[in-house]
Amino acid sequence: MNKTLYIYTLLGVALSVSLATSFQSRLTNVPPYATWIAGWSIVTWAIYAWDKRTSELGRLLRGWRVPEPTLHLLALMGGFPGAWVARSMFRHKINVKQHPLILTILVASTILHILLLVRMIVGPPLELWPPSSWLT
């Protein structure tokens, strides 16, 4: 794999986690899930904006484009609102024929996080272990 994949993935994950934890430490009455989604969304939006800008500059920053797996990971980890907003704002990665996985990942992560949120609000507390308890 190329080094930009590692650089942007580590940068995006580190910034998202630090932003989410700083939100949580300051906003103690807000649920941790909301701060998690907010932190990941802000960073995902910023990385989409960076990728759009580097694509517009063309040759000057060609090696600094953000790899698509990094965009997918950020959306799956909770940055799907930021990705939706960035796609519509910058009209970036909206050609479904060239980027079919982007839309699929965004829709799947949105559904996954909505189901998780409904489970957290309506259902019993979510137990992470054993895995057999995930669906009960």
TARAGI-V227757 format. One record per backbone hydrogen bond with DSSP energy under -1.0 kcal/mol. NH is the residue of the N-H (numbers start at 1). CO is the residue of the C=O. Records with the same first field share a line. If there is no record, write none. Layout:
NH=CO ; CO
//
This chain:
6=2
7=3
8=4
9=5
10=6
11=7
12=8
13=9
14=10
15=11
16=12
17=13
18=14
19=15
20=16
21=17
22=18
23=19
24=20
25=21
26=22
27=23
30=27
35=31
36=32
37=33
38=34
39=35
40=36
41=37
42=38
43=39
44=40
45=41
46=42
47=43
48=44
49=45
50=46
51=47
52=48
53=49
54=50
55=51
56=52
57=53
60=57
64=61
65=62
71=67
72=68
73=69
74=70
75=71
76=72
77=73
79=74
83=79
84=80
85=81
86=82
87=83
88=84
89=85
90=86
96=94
99=95
104=100
105=101
106=102
107=103
108=104
109=105
110=106
111=107
112=108
113=109
114=110
115=111
116=112
117=113
118=114
119=115
120=116
121=117
122=118
133=130
134=131
//
